[in-house]
């Protein structure tokens, strides 16, 4: 029986579990969206919400508490300057868990854990990635044309 045994053990010892959750929380703050297992999403959600509440507080003490938990100073800066002001009037519920299905290797249930209101930033990142990809593809085409000036390149070929 699991009476009065709250929390997720995640199949790890205490130090490994703590380090993994710290890394996951840092990644969520930095990237706005992370894909992981549903159990890890559920375990990290209250911690991320506490970090955002610290960010909304904005005091030096709150910054030091966040710095003590999160792995990089850049994530703390982003938390206090970008993420926390986004939720200034919201009393809680800063995250969304979206299930994505089973992972191919071990059939673990996967999900995205993402910050609410980050869709605009995520779409900007996706468009930048697409632009960089097309630019790189065009450069590769130019290089191929310079190497083989007599042959017409196949437009359907993969670079």
Beta strands, then each sheet from edge to edge (+ up, - down):
strand 1: 33-37
strand 2: 95-102
strand 3: 109-115
sheet 1: 1+ 3- 2+
end
